[in-house]
Each structure stands twice: as structure tokens, then as C-alpha cells.
Amino acid sequence: MAYLRNSAVNRLSINYGFYALAANGAWVFVTVFLLKAGVPLPAVFGALALIVLGRFVIRPLVVILAPRYGLKPLLAFGTLFSGVQYLLIAGVHDVGPMLLVFCATAAIGEAFYWTSYHAYFAKTGDAEHRGHQISAREAFASGSAIAGPLLGGWALTHFGPQFSFGVAAAVHVLAALPLIGMPAVTVEREVPGAFRAARFGVLLFAADGWIAVGYYFVWQIALFVSLGESYSAYGGVLASAAVVGAIGGLLLGRHIDGGHGGNAVWITFSAVAVVILFRALATHNASLAVVANALGALASCLYIPTLMTAVYNQAKASPCALRFHAAAEGGWDIGCASGCLVAAVMTGFGAPLSSAILLSFPGVALSFALLRRHYAGPVLPFVVGAAQGTAQANRAVVADEG
């Protein structure tokens, strides 16, 4: 297990695991909490769009500060400040100033955290073990995806939002502790061509942001409604799906590192497309919704290593990993914000949630095309001989990382 010998990556995975624990115990309840608190459905999607547009506006500040302070202090700030949003969400009951303050706080924390985290992970990780390291990280975080929704749903039901979201804020303090003593990663003040080299990442993340609207945000609300708007039932279904995801969490990363990225793209996006269609059909049917949610967790275990192996390796090979990820994250914000605004308009005119879930399909098509080109695997992955396919994929990966 050579991929586990990188202590910096391992500690980043612990940081990510605690961050994910707060997200799975609190953030997954944010949209449904807003809906149940009285915020109209179109306004919920509008708030999501406002958060990601705020990230887009704030992110250049990360690029400005990084050459002076390095990535680690910015990552620590993002980790801690992301917890502040949970101290505010319990006070939101309608469309008003508190909702705007919550959106602004969430935007600041996430802009600093994700931009710094991705750049740090890209620089400290190992290209030859990237798929393994991402899958190991996701497997570690899968424990929080199991415990978080159960605890969050139970706490919201029995103790209310102040206590439940307050605990999530405290978890962010724990998430910052693994960063103590981590190696410093410096950033140059000027790097010619850095943003131009990020075009692939921008397009891929823009597609990913668009996918996230139907696949995650709309689906979370559809699932909550299908389960009778019960926090406990919703948390339990999310936790059971995480168990399914944890079972297959380490499998695909090994497949990618073995030179089978082209096959992984076919498998992954076939699964994602089936899940999107199934989720649209399962809306308002509790039994089908539970199955659709579990299948989505399994598809995500395929999707994340396939996507992020390509992104991290291109970032590490680029002139500046931070600027690469700043640009790519900007693409994600534009894709997600655009999708959220479309979902807001659709639901505002009375369109069903099932139709908003189907919004993800154009993003799936673009991501598939981009990643097929990146991995350059065999055209018919289940027909071409294994030896020939492995050799072609290995040469393509080496060429892309060079």
C-alpha cells in the first residue's frame, strides 16, 4: 500500500473526513431545513446560486493572498470559517437579511477551503497513486457519510437546529487540527500561462457543477419530500446509502491507476445516467426513492475518482496548481449557479422536481466527452483485449501527466 505512505495526503484526508462529517451531519440538511422553515422552493435554489456566485467573486482573493501566506494558512482559515455558516442557518426563517448573511458566510468559507484544499492535494499527492489516494480519502470520509446523517437527523428531531448545527460548527475546529505541522506549500506571485493551462479543468468543473444541481441539490429536496419531510427518515436513508458507497469505495481508484481510465469513464457515466433517470422516476415514491438514493451513492464512488484523478494530475502538471484550481472552481461555480437559477425558474413556474433532476444530463454528456479524451482509453472497453487496452491507457495517462 505505497499510496498510504504519503503522510501529508493522509492528514489531508483526515481534515477532509472531519469536514465531510460536518457536511453530512449538517449541510445535507440545509436545503430541506430552509424549505421546512418557510423559504419557498424557488428561493432555496436561488440561495444556492447566491452562495456559489459569492464563491466566484471571493476566490480571486485566495489567489492574491496565497503567494504571501502559502496554502496551509488559507486552508486552515477556510476550514474554520466554513463552520460559521452553521451558527447562522438556524436563524433563517424566511427570505430576508439573515438568509443573505448565511449565504455570504458560506461563500467565504467554501471559496477559501475548496480552492486551497484542491491545490494542496494536487501538489502533495502522487500522480502514480492518485486514484488510490482519492479513493482512500473517499473511503475514509464514507464513515462520516454514514454517521453524519443519522446523528444530524436525530439531533434536529430531538434537540432542534441550534444544537444540531452548533455541533457541526465545533467539528470544523477538529478538522483544522490535522493541519498543524503539515508542510508548507508556497505559491509564486506570477506564473505566466497558469490560467490558460486550466481550460480543461474549467470545462470539466463547469459540467460537474451543472450535474450537481439535479443529481444532488434537487434530489435532496425530492428525497426529503418523498419521505414525508421527516428529518430522521431522511438522515437514515442517506446513511444507508453511504454504507452501499463504502463497500465499493476503493475499487475504481485501483482500476484507474492500473491504466484503465478509459473503461472507468464508460462504467461511471453509464451508472450516473441510469441513476439520474431512476431518481426522476422515483420522486414521490418513498420505496423507489430509497433505492435510487443508494444507487446514487454507489455511482458517486465511481464518479469522484474518475473525475478527480484527471483534475488533480493535470493541476500538478500545470504551471501553478492553485491557479489551476481557482479557475476550475470558478467554472464549477458558474455551472452550478446557472443550473440552480434554471431550477429556480422551473419550480417557480410549477415544474415538478423530477424534471429539474433531469437537468443534469447535459453536464453528464460534456463530462463524458472531456474525460474520454483525457484518458484516451479503448473505444469499446468491454470488447477490446485487456492487454491492448491497458497499454493504450497507460501511454495516454503518461502523456497527459507529462
C-alpha positions, 0 to 999 in steps of 0.5 A: 500500500505505497499510496498510504505512505504519503503522510501529508495526503493522509492528514489531508484526508483526515481534515477532509473526513472531519469536514465531510462529517460536518457536511453530512451531519449538517449541510445535507440538511440545509436545503430541506431545513430552509424549505421546512422553515418557510423559504419557498422552493424557488428561493432555496435554489436561488440561495444556492446560486447566491452562495456559489456566485459569492464563491466566484467573486471571493476566490480571486482573493485566495489567489492574491493572498496565497503567494504571501501566506502559502496554502496551509494558512488559507486552508486552515482559515477556510476550514474554520470559517466554513463552520460559521455558516452553521451558527447562522442557518438556524436563524433563517426563517424566511427570505430576508437579511439573515438568509443573505448573511448565511449565504455570504458566510458560506461563500467565504468559507467554501471559496477559501477551503475548496480552492486551497484544499484542491491545490494542496492535494494536487501538489502533495499527492502522487500522480502514480497513486492518485486514484488510490489516494482519492479513493482512500480519502473517499473511503475514509470520509464514507464513515462520516457519510454514514454517521453524519446523517443519522446523528444530524437527523436525530439531533434536529428531531430531538434537540432542534437546529441550534444544537444540531448545527452548533455541533457541526460548527465545533467539528470544523475546529477538529478538522483544522487540527490535522493541519498543524505541522503539515508542510508548507506549500508556497505559491509564486506571485506570477506564473505566466500561462497558469490560467490558460493551462486550466481550460480543461479543468474549467470545462470539466468543473463547469459540467460537474457543477451543472450535474450537481444541481439535479443529481444532488441539490434537487434530489435532496429536496425530492428525497426529503419530500418523498419521505414525508419531510421527516428529518430522521427518515431522511438522515437514515436513508442517506446513511444507508446509502453511504454504507452501499458507497463504502463497500465499493469505495476503493475499487475504481481508484485501483482500476484507474491507476492500473491504466484503465481510465478509459473503461472507468469513464464508460462504467461511471457515466453509464451508472450516473445516467441510469441513476439520474433517470431512476431518481426522476422516476422515483420522486414521490415514491418513498420505496423507489426513492430509497433505492435510487438514493443508494444507487446514487451513492454507489455511482458517486464512488465511481464518479469522484475518482474518475473525475478527480484523478484527471483534475488533480494530475493535470493541476500538478502538471500545470504551471501553478496548481492553485491557479489551476484550481481557482479557475476550475472552481470558478467554472464549477461555480458558474455551472452550478449557479446557472443550473440552480437559477434554471431550477429556480425558474422551473419550480417557480413556474410549477415544474415538478422536481423530477424534471429539474433532476433531469437537468443534469444530463447535459453536464453528464454528456460534456463530462463524458466527452472531456474525460474520454479524451483525457484518458484516451482509453479503448473505444469499446472497453468491454470488447477490446483485449485487456492487454491492448487496452491497458497499454493504450491507457497507460501511454495516454495517462503518461502523456497527459501527466507529462 
